[in-house]
Amino acid sequence: MDRTIRSTFSISVIMAAGIAATPQGASAQSQMPGFFGSLSGWYYLDAGSNSGGFFDKALNHPDGGPGGKAYLGYRFNGPFDIAVGGQGSRLGKNRDAFVGITTTEFSSKAHYWAADAELGYNTTAGNAGIRLFAGMRFAEFDHLNKQSSTMTAANTENRYWGVGPRVGTDFTARIGNSNFNVFGNAAGSALFGQLKEHERSFSNCIECSFSGNHSQTVWNAEGQLGLGYEVAPGVNVGAGYRAEYWNHVADREIDTGVGVGHDNRLMHGPFIRLAYNIGAPRSAPMIAAAPPPQAPVPAPAASFIVFFDFDKSNITAQAQATINDAIAAAKAGNSTRVILTGHTDRAGAEQYNMALSVRRGEAVKAAMIRGSIPAANIVVIGRGESAPLVPTADGVREPQNRRVEIVI
């Protein structure tokens, strides 16, 4: 299994390189196709067992240790996506001693790995982006327990593997108008598989061994909560606390006369994460933001300007009033040509902003057609962020740059 753990972390590095090379994504409401993913690392402070008795805890209770997860997905043109992930942890050796007739020393260590495949659905709720997912998990969990004294010695290895359905949710919510956000996730799995037990005991130079294999259902749950910071559009760094639980992954204990126990792992500790386009890639755009002001802008005769909310292309009541004035002017002048030029501010990726500026132009065109302006007389042009009305630095959200200029 050491080789398997190393392979898992190698996959993590490869996925991290893929995440760094992916293009900028869109918001959960106005999605564009693209990749998303994350790379996480953690350190479990404890990997305790809820089995009873001194021998259970001494023999089957490894210490905490490091772990990590790599995650990579692709979002389609719409709310759905697919994703794969791999994670694993190495739980350090725990040593203890029992002093009786003779001194007996115990030690235990463990490690696991898991691979996931998911289908996700993205939506929004108020100021948060939410992703619901369902899929499958394949996992393997290994324990190695040792007992030694002047009279006896024994080794017990439990190896569990299982596969089954997995469901969960991810979320990201922006904190006010800042670049900070709260994020988290929760997931649960039901794994159906086999537990293989092997015990080898030595007593008075006589070797005894036991091997068994039986079906086992394991319930697995995990969750985390953290605070993130958007260092660039769609790119977040964060830290928080996580926990995961595995039940009945180590059923057999070394022959101490206590009997067969059921060992559960409850592991918890801090984590850090680098994420790209997770949940709400732009951290829930300012859905509740006030409409931008219709500031007076010098413009030639028979021209009008329609303004939009951040990352939106829908027509507001104020924008419709401006469009009605333009329709009246076109009809009064018997115009045969109306030019609609869409623009965006400089927040977000250039490619995404170009598409958004065209959508804004098309939205104004549809409103003018409803006002009886012939579609053949209307031309739509998208300028993206290339021609701001108010010059700004890259990434600045300027309301007056989110507009469509109407020229009759």
C-alpha positions, 0 to 999 in steps of 0.5 A: 500500500505504500506504493498506492499512497505514493501514486495518490500523491503523484496524481495530486501533483498532476492535477494541480498542474492541470488546475493552474493551466485552466482558463477563467470560468463564469458565475453559477448563474451565467456559466461558460464551459470550463475546468474547475478543481482544487488541491488540499493538504491537511494534518489530522491531530487524532485518528481515535477509535470509539471501541471500548477497553484498554486493549482496543484503544492501544491496539487499534488506535493509530496517531494522526498524520498528513493527508491530501486531496486532488480534485478536477472537473469540467463544467458544461454549458449549463448547470451540470458538470463531471469531476474526479478526485483522489485523496489519502492519509497516512496515520502515524504509529501509536505506541503504548505499554501495559504493565502486568505480570509482564510488560506488553508493548502495543503499536498501531498504524494505518493508512487509506486512499479513496477515488471518486467520480461525480456528476454535479449540479450548480445553482445559487441561493442568495449570496452563495453558489451551491453545487450538489453532486452524486457519484461513486467512491472506491476506497481501501483502508489498512491497519497494522497492529503489533503486540510484543512481550517477553512471552508472546508476540503477535501481528494483526493486519486488517485490510478493507476495500469497498465501493459504493454510492456517494452524495454531497454538496459544496458551497461558496458565499462571498462576505459582503463586498470583499474578496473574502468568502466562506466555503465548505462541503459535506459528503457521505458514502456507503461502501460495500466490500471485503475485510481481510484479516490476518493474524500471526502470533508467536508464543513459546517459539510456536507460531500460530496464524489466522486468516479470514475474509468476510463481507463488510459494509462501511459508512464513510462521511466527511466535511470541512469549513473554511475561510477563503480569499479570492486572489484573482477572479475564480482563484481562491486560497483558503484554510479551515478545519475538516473531519472524516469518519469511517466505521468498522474498517478494522474488526479484529484485534490481536488475541488478548482474550477481549474478543472481537471488537469493531473499530471506527476511525474519527479523524480531524484536523486543520487543512489548507486549499488552493481552489479554482472555480469551485461552486460559485467561481466568481464567489456569487456576483453582487446579486443584491447590489444596487442598480448603477446610476444613470450618470449623464454622459456626453453623447451625440444626437440620437444616441442612448446608453443602457446600463446593466448590473454586474455580470448581468444581461437582463433588462431592468425597468430603468433600462427599458425606459431608455430603450423606449426613448430610443425606439421612439427616436428611431420611429420618429426619424424613420431610421433604417439602421440601429447599431447596438454596441455592448460593453463590460467592465474589466472584472473577469476574463477577457474571453468571458467579457466579450461573450457577456457584451454580446449577450447584453447587445442581444438583450437590447435588440430583443427589447427593440424588436418587441417595440416594433423595430425590424430585426433586419435594421438592428446590428449588434456589436460586442466590444467586451472590456476593450472600450471602457467609458471610465478607464480603470485598472484590470479587475475593477468593477465600474458600473458605467462600463457595463453598458450598451450604446444605442446609435440611431 
